[in-house]
Amino acid sequence: MTGFLAGMLVLFGVGVVVGAVIFRWQRAIAALRVLRRIGWGYVIAILVLAGIYIFRDGGF
């Protein structure tokens, strides 16, 4: 089940990228913009959590 969901997410991502880059579909470009913002939010959340763990454990 997890492999199936991961495969579907990969296919969705490839479809959005192909639609945005090759076919210039406005809906795909907007979806790619949203996915990019979600990705940056995820990266920022990981960095904030790492900072909290470092602060909590007493630094480097």
PDBQT receptor file of N, H, CA, C and O in Angstrom, charges set to zero:
ATOM      1  N   MET A   1       0.825  -1.204   0.000  1.00  0.00    +0.000 N 
ATOM      2  CA  MET A   1       0.000   0.000   0.000  1.00  0.00    +0.000 C 
ATOM      3  C   MET A   1       0.866   1.265   0.000  1.00  0.00    +0.000 C 
ATOM      4  O   MET A   1       0.586   2.212  -0.735  1.00  0.00    +0.000 OA
ATOM      5  N   THR A   2       1.908   1.277   0.818  1.00  0.00    +0.000 N 
ATOM      6  H   THR A   2       2.136   0.508   1.415  1.00  0.00    +0.000 HD
ATOM      7  CA  THR A   2       2.784   2.453   0.877  1.00  0.00    +0.000 C 
ATOM      8  C   THR A   2       3.518   2.646  -0.439  1.00  0.00    +0.000 C 
ATOM      9  O   THR A   2       3.678   3.772  -0.909  1.00  0.00    +0.000 OA
ATOM     10  N   GLY A   3       3.961   1.550  -1.028  1.00  0.00    +0.000 N 
ATOM     11  H   GLY A   3       3.830   0.635  -0.646  1.00  0.00    +0.000 HD
ATOM     12  CA  GLY A   3       4.635   1.643  -2.317  1.00  0.00    +0.000 C 
ATOM     13  C   GLY A   3       3.726   2.178  -3.398  1.00  0.00    +0.000 C 
ATOM     14  O   GLY A   3       4.153   2.955  -4.252  1.00  0.00    +0.000 OA
ATOM     15  N   PHE A   4       2.474   1.763  -3.364  1.00  0.00    +0.000 N 
ATOM     16  H   PHE A   4       2.127   1.131  -2.671  1.00  0.00    +0.000 HD
ATOM     17  CA  PHE A   4       1.492   2.253  -4.330  1.00  0.00    +0.000 C 
ATOM     18  C   PHE A   4       1.291   3.756  -4.182  1.00  0.00    +0.000 C 
ATOM     19  O   PHE A   4       1.271   4.487  -5.172  1.00  0.00    +0.000 OA
ATOM     20  N   LEU A   5       1.141   4.220  -2.927  1.00  0.00    +0.000 N 
ATOM     21  H   LEU A   5       1.157   3.627  -2.122  1.00  0.00    +0.000 HD
ATOM     22  CA  LEU A   5       0.953   5.657  -2.694  1.00  0.00    +0.000 C 
ATOM     23  C   LEU A   5       2.182   6.460  -3.116  1.00  0.00    +0.000 C 
ATOM     24  O   LEU A   5       2.056   7.539  -3.696  1.00  0.00    +0.000 OA
ATOM     25  N   ALA A   6       3.369   5.928  -2.822  1.00  0.00    +0.000 N 
ATOM     26  H   ALA A   6       3.471   5.051  -2.351  1.00  0.00    +0.000 HD
ATOM     27  CA  ALA A   6       4.595   6.613  -3.232  1.00  0.00    +0.000 C 
ATOM     28  C   ALA A   6       4.683   6.689  -4.752  1.00  0.00    +0.000 C 
ATOM     29  O   ALA A   6       5.077   7.717  -5.305  1.00  0.00    +0.000 OA
ATOM     30  N   GLY A   7       4.322   5.615  -5.418  1.00  0.00    +0.000 N 
ATOM     31  H   GLY A   7       4.002   4.781  -4.970  1.00  0.00    +0.000 HD
ATOM     32  CA  GLY A   7       4.327   5.616  -6.884  1.00  0.00    +0.000 C 
ATOM     33  C   GLY A   7       3.346   6.614  -7.462  1.00  0.00    +0.000 C 
ATOM     34  O   GLY A   7       3.652   7.298  -8.438  1.00  0.00    +0.000 OA
ATOM     35  N   MET A   8       2.172   6.700  -6.866  1.00  0.00    +0.000 N 
ATOM     36  H   MET A   8       1.924   6.144  -6.073  1.00  0.00    +0.000 HD
ATOM     37  CA  MET A   8       1.168   7.658  -7.338  1.00  0.00    +0.000 C 
ATOM     38  C   MET A   8       1.643   9.098  -7.117  1.00  0.00    +0.000 C 
ATOM     39  O   MET A   8       1.417   9.962  -7.965  1.00  0.00    +0.000 OA
ATOM     40  N   LEU A   9       2.296   9.357  -5.992  1.00  0.00    +0.000 N 
ATOM     41  H   LEU A   9       2.480   8.655  -5.304  1.00  0.00    +0.000 HD
ATOM     42  CA  LEU A   9       2.830  10.701  -5.748  1.00  0.00    +0.000 C 
ATOM     43  C   LEU A   9       3.917  11.055  -6.754  1.00  0.00    +0.000 C 
ATOM     44  O   LEU A   9       3.981  12.188  -7.231  1.00  0.00    +0.000 OA
ATOM     45  N   VAL A  10       4.763  10.095  -7.075  1.00  0.00    +0.000 N 
ATOM     46  H   VAL A  10       4.711   9.175  -6.688  1.00  0.00    +0.000 HD
ATOM     47  CA  VAL A  10       5.811  10.344  -8.073  1.00  0.00    +0.000 C 
ATOM     48  C   VAL A  10       5.192  10.615  -9.437  1.00  0.00    +0.000 C 
ATOM     49  O   VAL A  10       5.611  11.536 -10.139  1.00  0.00    +0.000 OA
ATOM     50  N   LEU A  11       4.195   9.817  -9.815  1.00  0.00    +0.000 N 
ATOM     51  H   LEU A  11       3.855   9.069  -9.245  1.00  0.00    +0.000 HD
ATOM     52  CA  LEU A  11       3.522  10.038 -11.099  1.00  0.00    +0.000 C 
ATOM     53  C   LEU A  11       2.828  11.395 -11.140  1.00  0.00    +0.000 C 
ATOM     54  O   LEU A  11       2.862  12.075 -12.165  1.00  0.00    +0.000 OA
ATOM     55  N   PHE A  12       2.201  11.793 -10.037  1.00  0.00    +0.000 N 
ATOM     56  H   PHE A  12       2.173  11.239  -9.205  1.00  0.00    +0.000 HD
ATOM     57  CA  PHE A  12       1.552  13.098  -9.966  1.00  0.00    +0.000 C 
ATOM     58  C   PHE A  12       2.581  14.214 -10.136  1.00  0.00    +0.000 C 
ATOM     59  O   PHE A  12       2.362  15.166 -10.886  1.00  0.00    +0.000 OA
ATOM     60  N   GLY A  13       3.713  14.084  -9.427  1.00  0.00    +0.000 N 
ATOM     61  H   GLY A  13       3.891  13.311  -8.818  1.00  0.00    +0.000 HD
ATOM     62  CA  GLY A  13       4.763  15.098  -9.525  1.00  0.00    +0.000 C 
ATOM     63  C   GLY A  13       5.335  15.198 -10.926  1.00  0.00    +0.000 C 
ATOM     64  O   GLY A  13       5.552  16.297 -11.437  1.00  0.00    +0.000 OA
ATOM     65  N   VAL A  14       5.581  14.051 -11.550  1.00  0.00    +0.000 N 
ATOM     66  H   VAL A  14       5.404  13.158 -11.135  1.00  0.00    +0.000 HD
ATOM     67  CA  VAL A  14       6.102  14.058 -12.928  1.00  0.00    +0.000 C 
ATOM     68  C   VAL A  14       5.077  14.672 -13.873  1.00  0.00    +0.000 C 
ATOM     69  O   VAL A  14       5.431  15.439 -14.768  1.00  0.00    +0.000 OA
ATOM     70  N   GLY A  15       3.811  14.334 -13.671  1.00  0.00    +0.000 N 
ATOM     71  H   GLY A  15       3.524  13.711 -12.943  1.00  0.00    +0.000 HD
ATOM     72  CA  GLY A  15       2.760  14.907 -14.517  1.00  0.00    +0.000 C 
ATOM     73  C   GLY A  15       2.663  16.415 -14.392  1.00  0.00    +0.000 C 
ATOM     74  O   GLY A  15       2.489  17.118 -15.387  1.00  0.00    +0.000 OA
ATOM     75  N   VAL A  16       2.775  16.909 -13.172  1.00  0.00    +0.000 N 
ATOM     76  H   VAL A  16       2.917  16.337 -12.363  1.00  0.00    +0.000 HD
ATOM     77  CA  VAL A  16       2.710  18.360 -12.952  1.00  0.00    +0.000 C 
ATOM     78  C   VAL A  16       3.914  19.041 -13.601  1.00  0.00    +0.000 C 
ATOM     79  O   VAL A  16       3.762  20.070 -14.258  1.00  0.00    +0.000 OA
ATOM     80  N   VAL A  17       5.095  18.478 -13.422  1.00  0.00    +0.000 N 
ATOM     81  H   VAL A  17       5.218  17.642 -12.888  1.00  0.00    +0.000 HD
ATOM     82  CA  VAL A  17       6.300  19.084 -14.005  1.00  0.00    +0.000 C 
ATOM     83  C   VAL A  17       6.229  19.063 -15.526  1.00  0.00    +0.000 C 
ATOM     84  O   VAL A  17       6.544  20.062 -16.172  1.00  0.00    +0.000 OA
ATOM     85  N   VAL A  18       5.820  17.940 -16.105  1.00  0.00    +0.000 N 
ATOM     86  H   VAL A  18       5.564  17.128 -15.580  1.00  0.00    +0.000 HD
ATOM     87  CA  VAL A  18       5.707  17.852 -17.566  1.00  0.00    +0.000 C 
ATOM     88  C   VAL A  18       4.655  18.834 -18.071  1.00  0.00    +0.000 C 
ATOM     89  O   VAL A  18       4.874  19.522 -19.068  1.00  0.00    +0.000 OA
ATOM     90  N   GLY A  19       3.522  18.899 -17.391  1.00  0.00    +0.000 N 
ATOM     91  H   GLY A  19       3.345  18.340 -16.581  1.00  0.00    +0.000 HD
ATOM     92  CA  GLY A  19       2.478  19.832 -17.813  1.00  0.00    +0.000 C 
ATOM     93  C   GLY A  19       2.917  21.279 -17.720  1.00  0.00    +0.000 C 
ATOM     94  O   GLY A  19       2.548  22.098 -18.561  1.00  0.00    +0.000 OA
ATOM     95  N   ALA A  20       3.708  21.601 -16.695  1.00  0.00    +0.000 N 
ATOM     96  H   ALA A  20       4.007  20.936 -16.012  1.00  0.00    +0.000 HD
ATOM     97  CA  ALA A  20       4.138  22.986 -16.505  1.00  0.00    +0.000 C 
ATOM     98  C   ALA A  20       5.276  23.361 -17.446  1.00  0.00    +0.000 C 
ATOM     99  O   ALA A  20       5.279  24.458 -18.006  1.00  0.00    +0.000 OA
ATOM    100  N   VAL A  21       6.238  22.467 -17.624  1.00  0.00    +0.000 N 
ATOM    101  H   VAL A  21       6.236  21.577 -17.169  1.00  0.00    +0.000 HD
ATOM    102  CA  VAL A  21       7.436  22.816 -18.382  1.00  0.00    +0.000 C 
ATOM    103  C   VAL A  21       7.233  22.616 -19.884  1.00  0.00    +0.000 C 
ATOM    104  O   VAL A  21       7.586  23.483 -20.682  1.00  0.00    +0.000 OA
ATOM    105  N   ILE A  22       6.677  21.494 -20.257  1.00  0.00    +0.000 N 
ATOM    106  H   ILE A  22       6.391  20.789 -19.608  1.00  0.00    +0.000 HD
ATOM    107  CA  ILE A  22       6.569  21.182 -21.688  1.00  0.00    +0.000 C 
ATOM    108  C   ILE A  22       5.323  21.796 -22.312  1.00  0.00    +0.000 C 
ATOM    109  O   ILE A  22       5.401  22.440 -23.359  1.00  0.00    +0.000 OA
ATOM    110  N   PHE A  23       4.167  21.596 -21.667  1.00  0.00    +0.000 N 
ATOM    111  H   PHE A  23       4.104  21.072 -20.817  1.00  0.00    +0.000 HD
ATOM    112  CA  PHE A  23       2.911  22.039 -22.274  1.00  0.00    +0.000 C 
ATOM    113  C   PHE A  23       2.474  23.428 -21.839  1.00  0.00    +0.000 C 
ATOM    114  O   PHE A  23       1.540  23.989 -22.414  1.00  0.00    +0.000 OA
ATOM    115  N   ARG A  24       3.143  23.999 -20.820  1.00  0.00    +0.000 N 
ATOM    116  H   ARG A  24       3.901  23.544 -20.354  1.00  0.00    +0.000 HD
ATOM    117  CA  ARG A  24       2.847  25.356 -20.331  1.00  0.00    +0.000 C 
ATOM    118  C   ARG A  24       1.381  25.517 -19.904  1.00  0.00    +0.000 C 
ATOM    119  O   ARG A  24       0.766  26.558 -20.136  1.00  0.00    +0.000 OA
ATOM    120  N   TRP A  25       0.826  24.449 -19.265  1.00  0.00    +0.000 N 
ATOM    121  H   TRP A  25       1.325  23.604 -19.077  1.00  0.00    +0.000 HD
ATOM    122  CA  TRP A  25      -0.540  24.539 -18.749  1.00  0.00    +0.000 C 
ATOM    123  C   TRP A  25      -0.534  25.421 -17.515  1.00  0.00    +0.000 C 
ATOM    124  O   TRP A  25       0.262  25.216 -16.599  1.00  0.00    +0.000 OA
ATOM    125  N   GLN A  26      -1.420  26.399 -17.495  1.00  0.00    +0.000 N 
ATOM    126  H   GLN A  26      -2.066  26.565 -18.240  1.00  0.00    +0.000 HD
ATOM    127  CA  GLN A  26      -1.466  27.350 -16.385  1.00  0.00    +0.000 C 
ATOM    128  C   GLN A  26      -1.834  26.663 -15.078  1.00  0.00    +0.000 C 
ATOM    129  O   GLN A  26      -1.314  27.021 -14.022  1.00  0.00    +0.000 OA
ATOM    130  N   ARG A  27      -2.715  25.691 -15.139  1.00  0.00    +0.000 N 
ATOM    131  H   ARG A  27      -3.138  25.400 -15.997  1.00  0.00    +0.000 HD
ATOM    132  CA  ARG A  27      -3.105  24.966 -13.927  1.00  0.00    +0.000 C 
ATOM    133  C   ARG A  27      -1.908  24.192 -13.359  1.00  0.00    +0.000 C 
ATOM    134  O   ARG A  27      -1.722  24.146 -12.143  1.00  0.00    +0.000 OA
ATOM    135  N   ALA A  28      -1.105  23.589 -14.227  1.00  0.00    +0.000 N 
ATOM    136  H   ALA A  28      -1.256  23.626 -15.215  1.00  0.00    +0.000 HD
ATOM    137  CA  ALA A  28       0.089  22.858 -13.773  1.00  0.00    +0.000 C 
ATOM    138  C   ALA A  28       1.141  23.809 -13.229  1.00  0.00    +0.000 C 
ATOM    139  O   ALA A  28       1.825  23.486 -12.258  1.00  0.00    +0.000 OA
ATOM    140  N   ILE A  29       1.278  24.974 -13.841  1.00  0.00    +0.000 N 
ATOM    141  H   ILE A  29       0.723  25.236 -14.630  1.00  0.00    +0.000 HD
ATOM    142  CA  ILE A  29       2.235  25.970 -13.344  1.00  0.00    +0.000 C 
ATOM    143  C   ILE A  29       1.826  26.438 -11.955  1.00  0.00    +0.000 C 
ATOM    144  O   ILE A  29       2.678  26.594 -11.079  1.00  0.00    +0.000 OA
ATOM    145  N   ALA A  30       0.532  26.663 -11.742  1.00  0.00    +0.000 N 
ATOM    146  H   ALA A  30      -0.159  26.536 -12.453  1.00  0.00    +0.000 HD
ATOM    147  CA  ALA A  30       0.041  27.075 -10.425  1.00  0.00    +0.000 C 
ATOM    148  C   ALA A  30       0.244  25.959  -9.402  1.00  0.00    +0.000 C 
ATOM    149  O   ALA A  30       0.623  26.229  -8.263  1.00  0.00    +0.000 OA
ATOM    150  N   ALA A  31      -0.005  24.710  -9.796  1.00  0.00    +0.000 N 
ATOM    151  H   ALA A  31      -0.314  24.491 -10.722  1.00  0.00    +0.000 HD
ATOM    152  CA  ALA A  31       0.197  23.576  -8.885  1.00  0.00    +0.000 C 
ATOM    153  C   ALA A  31       1.672  23.436  -8.530  1.00  0.00    +0.000 C 
ATOM    154  O   ALA A  31       2.011  23.146  -7.382  1.00  0.00    +0.000 OA
ATOM    155  N   LEU A  32       2.542  23.641  -9.501  1.00  0.00    +0.000 N 
ATOM    156  H   LEU A  32       2.266  23.877 -10.433  1.00  0.00    +0.000 HD
ATOM    157  CA  LEU A  32       3.980  23.563  -9.241  1.00  0.00    +0.000 C 
ATOM    158  C   LEU A  32       4.421  24.666  -8.281  1.00  0.00    +0.000 C 
ATOM    159  O   LEU A  32       5.281  24.442  -7.430  1.00  0.00    +0.000 OA
ATOM    160  N   ARG A  33       3.846  25.832  -8.415  1.00  0.00    +0.000 N 
ATOM    161  H   ARG A  33       3.147  26.014  -9.107  1.00  0.00    +0.000 HD
ATOM    162  CA  ARG A  33       4.152  26.942  -7.511  1.00  0.00    +0.000 C 
ATOM    163  C   ARG A  33       3.733  26.590  -6.075  1.00  0.00    +0.000 C 
ATOM    164  O   ARG A  33       4.469  26.854  -5.124  1.00  0.00    +0.000 OA
ATOM    165  N   VAL A  34       2.551  25.997  -5.934  1.00  0.00    +0.000 N 
ATOM    166  H   VAL A  34       1.954  25.783  -6.706  1.00  0.00    +0.000 HD
ATOM    167  CA  VAL A  34       2.081  25.590  -4.604  1.00  0.00    +0.000 C 
ATOM    168  C   VAL A  34       2.969  24.491  -4.032  1.00  0.00    +0.000 C 
ATOM    169  O   VAL A  34       3.325  24.532  -2.855  1.00  0.00    +0.000 OA
ATOM    170  N   LEU A  35       3.328  23.514  -4.853  1.00  0.00    +0.000 N 
ATOM    171  H   LEU A  35       3.039  23.481  -5.810  1.00  0.00    +0.000 HD
ATOM    172  CA  LEU A  35       4.205  22.434  -4.385  1.00  0.00    +0.000 C 
ATOM    173  C   LEU A  35       5.573  22.966  -3.977  1.00  0.00    +0.000 C 
ATOM    174  O   LEU A  35       6.175  22.470  -3.025  1.00  0.00    +0.000 OA
ATOM    175  N   ARG A  36       6.061  23.964  -4.686  1.00  0.00    +0.000 N 
ATOM    176  H   ARG A  36       5.573  24.367  -5.459  1.00  0.00    +0.000 HD
ATOM    177  CA  ARG A  36       7.348  24.572  -4.339  1.00  0.00    +0.000 C 
ATOM    178  C   ARG A  36       7.268  25.265  -2.985  1.00  0.00    +0.000 C 
ATOM    179  O   ARG A  36       8.191  25.158  -2.178  1.00  0.00    +0.000 OA
ATOM    180  N   ARG A  37       6.178  25.971  -2.733  1.00  0.00    +0.000 N 
ATOM    181  H   ARG A  37       5.428  26.058  -3.389  1.00  0.00    +0.000 HD
ATOM    182  CA  ARG A  37       6.007  26.639  -1.436  1.00  0.00    +0.000 C 
ATOM    183  C   ARG A  37       5.883  25.626  -0.308  1.00  0.00    +0.000 C 
ATOM    184  O   ARG A  37       6.431  25.835   0.774  1.00  0.00    +0.000 OA
ATOM    185  N   ILE A  38       5.169  24.534  -0.548  1.00  0.00    +0.000 N 
ATOM    186  H   ILE A  38       4.724  24.364  -1.428  1.00  0.00    +0.000 HD
ATOM    187  CA  ILE A  38       5.060  23.482   0.460  1.00  0.00    +0.000 C 
ATOM    188  C   ILE A  38       6.434  22.884   0.741  1.00  0.00    +0.000 C 
ATOM    189  O   ILE A  38       6.772  22.613   1.894  1.00  0.00    +0.000 OA
ATOM    190  N   GLY A  39       7.221  22.680  -0.301  1.00  0.00    +0.000 N 
ATOM    191  H   GLY A  39       6.947  22.900  -1.237  1.00  0.00    +0.000 HD
ATOM    192  CA  GLY A  39       8.564  22.139  -0.127  1.00  0.00    +0.000 C 
ATOM    193  C   GLY A  39       9.449  23.051   0.700  1.00  0.00    +0.000 C 
ATOM    194  O   GLY A  39      10.176  22.581   1.575  1.00  0.00    +0.000 OA
ATOM    195  N   TRP A  40       9.397  24.348   0.436  1.00  0.00    +0.000 N 
ATOM    196  H   TRP A  40       8.806  24.729  -0.274  1.00  0.00    +0.000 HD
ATOM    197  CA  TRP A  40      10.193  25.283   1.217  1.00  0.00    +0.000 C 
ATOM    198  C   TRP A  40       9.720  25.326   2.661  1.00  0.00    +0.000 C 
ATOM    199  O   TRP A  40      10.536  25.452   3.574  1.00  0.00    +0.000 OA
ATOM    200  N   GLY A  41       8.421  25.225   2.881  1.00  0.00    +0.000 N 
ATOM    201  H   GLY A  41       7.757  25.123   2.139  1.00  0.00    +0.000 HD
ATOM    202  CA  GLY A  41       7.897  25.158   4.250  1.00  0.00    +0.000 C 
ATOM    203  C   GLY A  41       8.410  23.937   4.986  1.00  0.00    +0.000 C 
ATOM    204  O   GLY A  41       8.720  24.002   6.176  1.00  0.00    +0.000 OA
ATOM    205  N   TYR A  42       8.500  22.816   4.271  1.00  0.00    +0.000 N 
ATOM    206  H   TYR A  42       8.249  22.764   3.304  1.00  0.00    +0.000 HD
ATOM    207  CA  TYR A  42       9.023  21.586   4.855  1.00  0.00    +0.000 C 
ATOM    208  C   TYR A  42      10.489  21.742   5.234  1.00  0.00    +0.000 C 
ATOM    209  O   TYR A  42      10.899  21.314   6.313  1.00  0.00    +0.000 OA
ATOM    210  N   VAL A  43      11.277  22.349   4.361  1.00  0.00    +0.000 N 
ATOM    211  H   VAL A  43      10.944  22.697   3.485  1.00  0.00    +0.000 HD
ATOM    212  CA  VAL A  43      12.700  22.576   4.644  1.00  0.00    +0.000 C 
ATOM    213  C   VAL A  43      12.861  23.498   5.846  1.00  0.00    +0.000 C 
ATOM    214  O   VAL A  43      13.692  23.238   6.716  1.00  0.00    +0.000 OA
ATOM    215  N   ILE A  44      12.083  24.563   5.906  1.00  0.00    +0.000 N 
ATOM    216  H   ILE A  44      11.408  24.775   5.199  1.00  0.00    +0.000 HD
ATOM    217  CA  ILE A  44      12.164  25.498   7.029  1.00  0.00    +0.000 C 
ATOM    218  C   ILE A  44      11.768  24.806   8.327  1.00  0.00    +0.000 C 
ATOM    219  O   ILE A  44      12.392  25.037   9.363  1.00  0.00    +0.000 OA
ATOM    220  N   ALA A  45      10.738  23.959   8.285  1.00  0.00    +0.000 N 
ATOM    221  H   ALA A  45      10.232  23.772   7.444  1.00  0.00    +0.000 HD
ATOM    222  CA  ALA A  45      10.316  23.234   9.486  1.00  0.00    +0.000 C 
ATOM    223  C   ALA A  45      11.424  22.307   9.982  1.00  0.00    +0.000 C 
ATOM    224  O   ALA A  45      11.647  22.207  11.189  1.00  0.00    +0.000 OA
ATOM    225  N   ILE A  46      12.115  21.632   9.075  1.00  0.00    +0.000 N 
ATOM    226  H   ILE A  46      11.934  21.713   8.095  1.00  0.00    +0.000 HD
ATOM    227  CA  ILE A  46      13.219  20.746   9.477  1.00  0.00    +0.000 C 
ATOM    228  C   ILE A  46      14.343  21.549  10.114  1.00  0.00    +0.000 C 
ATOM    229  O   ILE A  46      14.909  21.128  11.123  1.00  0.00    +0.000 OA
ATOM    230  N   LEU A  47      14.674  22.707   9.532  1.00  0.00    +0.000 N 
ATOM    231  H   LEU A  47      14.213  23.049   8.712  1.00  0.00    +0.000 HD
ATOM    232  CA  LEU A  47      15.742  23.531  10.100  1.00  0.00    +0.000 C 
ATOM    233  C   LEU A  47      15.366  24.079  11.473  1.00  0.00    +0.000 C 
ATOM    234  O   LEU A  47      16.206  24.142  12.371  1.00  0.00    +0.000 OA
ATOM    235  N   VAL A  48      14.104  24.477  11.634  1.00  0.00    +0.000 N 
ATOM    236  H   VAL A  48      13.422  24.426  10.904  1.00  0.00    +0.000 HD
ATOM    237  CA  VAL A  48      13.652  24.982  12.938  1.00  0.00    +0.000 C 
ATOM    238  C   VAL A  48      13.701  23.872  13.978  1.00  0.00    +0.000 C 
ATOM    239  O   VAL A  48      14.164  24.093  15.097  1.00  0.00    +0.000 OA
ATOM    240  N   LEU A  49      13.228  22.676  13.621  1.00  0.00    +0.000 N 
ATOM    241  H   LEU A  49      12.852  22.496  12.712  1.00  0.00    +0.000 HD
ATOM    242  CA  LEU A  49      13.281  21.561  14.561  1.00  0.00    +0.000 C 
ATOM    243  C   LEU A  49      14.720  21.201  14.914  1.00  0.00    +0.000 C 
ATOM    244  O   LEU A  49      15.010  20.889  16.069  1.00  0.00    +0.000 OA
ATOM    245  N   ALA A  50      15.617  21.240  13.949  1.00  0.00    +0.000 N 
ATOM    246  H   ALA A  50      15.382  21.494  13.011  1.00  0.00    +0.000 HD
ATOM    247  CA  ALA A  50      17.028  20.965  14.234  1.00  0.00    +0.000 C 
ATOM    248  C   ALA A  50      17.584  22.008  15.198  1.00  0.00    +0.000 C 
ATOM    249  O   ALA A  50      18.328  21.673  16.120  1.00  0.00    +0.000 OA
ATOM    250  N   GLY A  51      17.226  23.264  14.986  1.00  0.00    +0.000 N 
ATOM    251  H   GLY A  51      16.622  23.536  14.237  1.00  0.00    +0.000 HD
ATOM    252  CA  GLY A  51      17.670  24.314  15.898  1.00  0.00    +0.000 C 
ATOM    253  C   GLY A  51      17.126  24.116  17.301  1.00  0.00    +0.000 C 
ATOM    254  O   GLY A  51      17.838  24.333  18.282  1.00  0.00    +0.000 OA
ATOM    255  N   ILE A  52      15.876  23.707  17.401  1.00  0.00    +0.000 N 
ATOM    256  H   ILE A  52      15.298  23.530  16.605  1.00  0.00    +0.000 HD
ATOM    257  CA  ILE A  52      15.281  23.460  18.731  1.00  0.00    +0.000 C 
ATOM    258  C   ILE A  52      16.001  22.310  19.427  1.00  0.00    +0.000 C 
ATOM    259  O   ILE A  52      16.300  22.399  20.618  1.00  0.00    +0.000 OA
ATOM    260  N   TYR A  53      16.282  21.227  18.695  1.00  0.00    +0.000 N 
ATOM    261  H   TYR A  53      16.038  21.155  17.728  1.00  0.00    +0.000 HD
ATOM    262  CA  TYR A  53      16.979  20.094  19.296  1.00  0.00    +0.000 C 
ATOM    263  C   TYR A  53      18.398  20.469  19.730  1.00  0.00    +0.000 C 
ATOM    264  O   TYR A  53      18.863  20.045  20.788  1.00  0.00    +0.000 OA
ATOM    265  N   ILE A  54      19.071  21.254  18.919  1.00  0.00    +0.000 N 
ATOM    266  H   ILE A  54      18.694  21.599  18.059  1.00  0.00    +0.000 HD
ATOM    267  CA  ILE A  54      20.429  21.682  19.270  1.00  0.00    +0.000 C 
ATOM    268  C   ILE A  54      20.381  22.567  20.509  1.00  0.00    +0.000 C 
ATOM    269  O   ILE A  54      21.208  22.410  21.408  1.00  0.00    +0.000 OA
ATOM    270  N   PHE A  55      19.427  23.494  20.574  1.00  0.00    +0.000 N 
ATOM    271  H   PHE A  55      18.755  23.621  19.844  1.00  0.00    +0.000 HD
ATOM    272  CA  PHE A  55      19.294  24.380  21.726  1.00  0.00    +0.000 C 
ATOM    273  C   PHE A  55      18.940  23.596  22.987  1.00  0.00    +0.000 C 
ATOM    274  O   PHE A  55      19.463  23.861  24.069  1.00  0.00    +0.000 OA
ATOM    275  N   ARG A  56      18.043  22.629  22.826  1.00  0.00    +0.000 N 
ATOM    276  H   ARG A  56      17.618  22.414  21.947  1.00  0.00    +0.000 HD
ATOM    277  CA  ARG A  56      17.596  21.842  23.975  1.00  0.00    +0.000 C 
ATOM    278  C   ARG A  56      18.715  20.957  24.529  1.00  0.00    +0.000 C 
ATOM    279  O   ARG A  56      18.810  20.753  25.739  1.00  0.00    +0.000 OA
ATOM    280  N   ASP A  57      19.560  20.434  23.639  1.00  0.00    +0.000 N 
ATOM    281  H   ASP A  57      19.483  20.599  22.656  1.00  0.00    +0.000 HD
ATOM    282  CA  ASP A  57      20.634  19.543  24.075  1.00  0.00    +0.000 C 
ATOM    283  C   ASP A  57      21.886  20.289  24.513  1.00  0.00    +0.000 C 
ATOM    284  O   ASP A  57      22.862  19.649  24.904  1.00  0.00    +0.000 OA
ATOM    285  N   GLY A  58      21.896  21.573  24.464  1.00  0.00    +0.000 N 
ATOM    286  H   GLY A  58      21.103  22.093  24.147  1.00  0.00    +0.000 HD
ATOM    287  CA  GLY A  58      23.027  22.335  24.983  1.00  0.00    +0.000 C 
ATOM    288  C   GLY A  58      24.024  22.792  23.957  1.00  0.00    +0.000 C 
ATOM    289  O   GLY A  58      25.173  23.067  24.302  1.00  0.00    +0.000 OA
ATOM    290  N   GLY A  59      23.632  22.882  22.718  1.00  0.00    +0.000 N 
ATOM    291  H   GLY A  59      22.699  22.658  22.437  1.00  0.00    +0.000 HD
ATOM    292  CA  GLY A  59      24.538  23.383  21.689  1.00  0.00    +0.000 C 
ATOM    293  C   GLY A  59      25.339  22.299  21.007  1.00  0.00    +0.000 C 
ATOM    294  O   GLY A  59      25.056  21.110  21.157  1.00  0.00    +0.000 OA
ATOM    295  N   PHE A  60      26.332  22.712  20.264  1.00  0.00    +0.000 N 
ATOM    296  H   PHE A  60      26.562  23.678  20.142  1.00  0.00    +0.000 HD
ATOM    297  CA  PHE A  60      27.142  21.767  19.522  1.00  0.00    +0.000 C 
ATOM    298  C   PHE A  60      28.034  21.027  20.468  1.00  0.00    +0.000 C 
ATOM    299  O   PHE A  60      28.810  20.171  20.044  1.00  0.00    +0.000 OA
TER     300      PHE A  60
